[in-house]
Amino acid sequence: MYDRPVPPLAKMRAAGANAACGNDGIRDLWGPYGDGDMLTRTMHLAYRSSFRTDPEIELALHAATYGGAKALRLKDYGLRIGDRADFFLVAAEYPAEAVVSHPPRQLVVKGGAVVSRR
């Protein structure tokens, strides 16, 4: 529910705890605002956490990306050679801009195959 407090993300990270976020429903009775988009989920986390600065917003982005991969124990997640090629590209100059500007996906790749191109 949207009236419940959000865990203190910065304190969790500083203490070494993993923070992750995900989508458990898309337009369901409990949360009709879900759309399955992790950048949207990141924006909701940052907004509800009252994050205003780029480093704070990037903390939320980390939870939606690397934090989720760690929680799922994905071994080949990241931006290294040999990692699984699941990613999308957006027009943004820096990570926080990608969260707050709601950019359309220019390219979506899943398992190394292009599944959508704008």
C-alpha positions, 0 to 999 in steps of 0.5 A, spaced: 500 500 500 502 507 498 501 509 505 506 504 508 513 507 510 518 505 505 524 502 508 530 507 509 534 505 503 540 509 504 541 506 511 540 499 509 546 500 504 550 503 509 549 497 513 551 492 508 544 490 507 541 488 500 535 492 497 531 490 491 525 492 488 520 488 483 513 488 480 508 483 483 502 485 480 501 489 473 494 493 474 491 489 479 486 490 485 491 492 490 496 496 486 493 499 479 499 503 478 503 498 476 506 497 469 511 492 469 517 497 467 522 497 472 524 505 471 517 506 473 518 502 479 525 506 480 521 512 480 516 510 485 521 508 490 525 514 489 519 519 490 516 515 496 523 515 499 523 523 498 530 522 494 532 529 490 539 528 488 542 524 483 546 520 487 539 518 491 536 517 485 541 512 483 541 509 490 534 507 488 536 505 481 541 500 484 536 497 488 532 496 481 538 493 478 543 490 481 540 489 488 534 485 484 540 481 481 543 480 487 536 478 491 535 473 485 542 470 485 543 472 478 551 470 476 552 473 470 548 480 471 552 486 470 556 490 464 562 485 464 564 481 457 560 475 458 554 477 462 547 476 459 545 481 454 538 483 457 538 490 457 535 496 454 537 503 451 534 510 453 536 517 451 539 520 457 545 523 459 546 520 466 542 514 470 538 519 474 535 522 468 533 516 465 529 515 472 526 521 472 524 523 465 520 517 463 524 516 456 522 511 451 526 505 450 530 506 443 532 498 443 531 492 447 535 486 447 533 480 451 538 474 451 543 477 446 537 478 441 534 485 439 526 484 441 524 491 440 527 497 436 524 504 436 
